[in-house]
Amino acid sequence: MEPLNIRYLCQAIGSLSGLPIRLYEDGELSFFYSVVRFPRDPMTPYQAEIHAITDHVGYFVTPRFLYYGVLNAGTTKLVIGPTAQVLPGDAQLRELAFAADVPKEETAAFLDGMHSLVPLPLESLLMMLCAVNHVLSGEQLEINDIAIHEAEQHRIKRSVEQKRTERKYRGEPTVPHNTMQIEDTLLSIVRSGDAAALRQWIKKAPPVRGGVLAADQLRQIKNTFIVTATLVSRAAIQGGLPSEDALSLSDGFIRQAELLNAQSAIANLQYNMVLEYTEQVERIRRGVQPSKLAIEVANYVQHHLSEPIRTEALAKSFFLSRTHFSARFKKETGETPTHFILREKMEEAKRLLRYTDKSSAAIGAYLGYSSQGHFSRVFRQYTGQTPIEYREG
């Protein structure tokens, strides 16, 4: 029998699935195949995380809920994807293009490539890799060996019920909680998007007694963090933040917390998380009782910052004439749509200059400006500094 031609196998899988596939041998990329053209591999921002997966068959889910299937067989690694059951919208795909350093002139081609990917359930992708794993190593894995399954759920339920019964009949004392009032106050602040009130409240907030959530102190703190992330993300959704944005942010913060091993570091991250949610809600709420239109416009702008946003197009998306839309928005928020769009773009520019190493040209292109000069002029008019001066200040 002739030796297995892994490259031929990869090409066949890529053609059948419609997804990009990569072959790594001894840690080096030796083969890439895709029926879809990409100016830059969408896997680029996540290479370190994906290469860290060592399971025979595993997967990685990105912050935008795209997933990659991973297979390891000795010194050979296959990575297939990305895909999803529901592929992200254009705004999220532009963010991905920006993270992958796709040049402005090739962003449209990158988005076309992403739109051409075949949507697949994660289970289908993993089953495909289980079959390939069997060919390569003879191992017979099932989806139940990789993901959560019904039998495991029954086992967990039995364990929980047994421990609950033991505690009840041993008469173990309960730990007093004081979280309800604290939660109500904190979540109210997040829902209203009042960052100033949050900062003041934190200075005088009482110590939290949240009950025992784990056997050791570090796990207790991390579990409390996860509970807080769940609560504040839901409060932010109630405040007007789109659910996908709020839940993705929660996932990211929880992943960060799991990597930390110091109580002070987790406490600081938790404060940063609550403040981030509050500030995001604050950005989309104008006034004490913002109107539905104002919140929807703010969300629209936040999701289209990488595009040239014109008032006419914005009005059309809300089924209003430009004149009626502008007058109503000004009445309800105190500023014109044009000024609001400019301010949001410049605030995003400031954030990217402060927290990324992207060039001002790349940031200007990402935010929809026709040239670096145009972006620099607008930025200087808004901040009184050039992008370079702001970054160095």
Residue pairs with C-beta under 8 A, 6 or more apart in sequence:
4 135
4 136
6 23
6 31
6 76
6 136
7 23
7 30
7 31
9 132
9 135
10 21
10 23
10 31
10 33
10 78
11 21
11 33
13 21
13 80
13 128
13 132
14 20
14 21
14 33
14 34
14 35
14 80
15 33
15 35
17 80
17 118
17 120
17 125
17 128
18 35
18 36
18 116
18 117
18 118
19 34
19 80
19 81
19 82
19 83
19 117
19 118
19 120
19 125
20 32
20 33
20 34
20 36
20 38
20 41
20 42
20 43
20 80
20 81
20 82
21 32
21 33
21 34
21 78
21 79
21 80
22 29
22 31
22 32
22 41
22 43
22 78
22 79
22 80
23 29
23 30
23 31
23 32
23 76
23 77
23 78
24 30
24 51
24 76
24 77
24 78
24 79
25 75
25 76
25 77
26 75
27 51
27 75
27 77
32 41
36 113
36 116
36 117
37 109
37 113
38 109
38 110
38 113
39 102
39 103
39 106
39 109
39 110
39 113
40 97
40 100
40 101
40 102
40 106
40 110
41 100
42 66
42 82
42 96
42 100
42 110
42 113
42 114
43 50
43 68
43 79
43 81
43 82
44 99
44 100
44 101
45 62
45 96
45 99
45 100
46 60
46 62
46 68
49 60
50 60
50 68
50 70
50 79
51 77
53 59
53 60
53 70
53 72
54 72
55 70
55 72
55 146
56 71
56 72
56 73
56 133
56 137
56 139
56 141
57 69
57 70
57 71
57 72
57 126
57 129
57 130
57 133
57 141
57 145
57 146
58 69
58 70
58 72
58 146
59 67
59 68
59 69
59 70
59 122
59 125
59 126
59 146
60 67
60 68
60 70
61 67
62 68
62 82
62 96
63 248
63 251
63 252
64 88
64 92
64 95
64 96
64 248
65 84
65 88
65 248
66 81
66 82
66 83
66 84
66 87
66 88
66 96
67 81
67 82
67 83
67 84
67 122
67 125
68 79
68 80
68 81
68 82
69 78
69 79
69 80
69 81
69 125
69 126
69 128
69 129
70 77
70 78
70 79
70 129
71 77
71 78
71 79
71 80
71 129
71 132
71 133
71 136
73 133
73 136
73 137
74 137
76 136
78 129
78 132
80 125
80 128
80 129
81 125
82 117
83 117
83 118
83 119
83 120
83 125
84 119
84 120
85 119
85 120
85 121
85 122
86 119
87 114
87 115
87 117
87 119
88 96
88 114
89 303
90 111
91 303
91 304
91 305
91 306
91 307
93 110
93 111
93 114
93 115
94 107
94 111
94 306
94 307
94 366
95 306
96 114
97 107
97 110
97 111
98 306
98 358
98 362
98 366
100 110
101 362
102 110
104 362
104 365
104 366
122 147
123 143
123 147
126 143
126 146
126 147
127 143
130 140
130 141
130 142
130 143
130 146
133 139
133 141
134 140
134 141
143 149
144 151
175 209
175 211
175 212
176 209
177 209
177 210
177 211
178 206
178 208
178 209
179 208
179 209
179 210
179 211
182 205
182 206
182 208
183 231
185 201
186 198
186 201
186 205
186 231
186 232
186 235
186 274
187 231
187 232
187 234
187 235
188 235
189 197
189 198
189 201
189 278
190 198
190 232
190 235
190 236
190 239
190 274
190 277
190 278
190 281
191 235
191 236
191 238
191 239
191 281
192 239
192 281
192 285
193 239
193 240
193 278
193 279
193 280
193 281
193 282
193 283
193 284
193 285
194 278
194 282
195 275
195 278
195 279
195 282
198 274
198 275
198 278
199 275
202 271
208 224
210 224
210 227
212 220
213 219
213 220
213 223
213 224
213 227
214 220
214 222
214 223
217 263
218 261
218 263
221 263
221 266
221 267
222 257
222 258
222 260
222 266
225 253
225 254
225 257
225 266
225 269
225 270
225 273
226 254
226 257
228 270
228 273
228 274
229 250
229 253
229 254
229 257
229 273
230 250
232 273
232 274
232 277
233 246
233 247
233 249
233 250
233 277
234 246
235 277
236 246
236 277
236 278
236 280
236 281
237 243
237 246
239 281
239 284
239 285
240 281
240 284
240 285
240 290
240 295
240 298
240 299
241 277
241 280
241 281
241 284
241 299
242 299
242 303
245 280
245 302
246 277
249 273
249 276
249 277
249 280
253 269
253 273
253 276
256 269
257 266
257 269
257 270
260 266
260 269
283 298
283 302
283 344
283 347
284 290
284 294
284 295
284 298
284 299
284 302
285 294
285 295
285 298
286 294
286 298
286 332
286 333
286 334
287 294
287 332
287 333
287 334
290 332
290 333
291 332
293 318
293 328
293 329
293 332
294 329
294 332
294 333
296 318
297 314
297 318
297 329
297 337
297 340
298 340
298 344
300 314
300 317
301 309
301 314
301 340
301 341
301 344
302 344
305 344
305 345
305 348
305 367
305 368
306 366
306 367
306 368
307 368
308 368
308 369
309 341
309 368
311 322
311 325
311 326
311 337
311 338
311 341
312 322
314 325
314 337
314 341
315 321
315 322
315 324
315 325
315 326
315 337
318 325
320 328
325 337
326 336
326 337
329 335
329 336
329 337
329 340
330 336
330 337
333 340
335 343
342 378
342 382
343 382
345 367
345 368
346 378
346 379
346 382
346 383
348 367
349 363
349 364
349 367
349 375
349 379
349 387
350 383
350 390
352 358
352 363
352 366
353 360
353 363
353 387
353 390
353 391
354 390
354 391
356 363
358 366
360 372
360 375
360 376
360 379
360 387
360 388
360 391
361 372
361 375
363 375
363 387
364 371
364 372
364 374
364 375
364 376
364 387
365 372
365 375
367 375
369 375
369 378
375 387
376 386
376 387
379 385
379 386
379 387
379 390
380 386
383 390
385 393
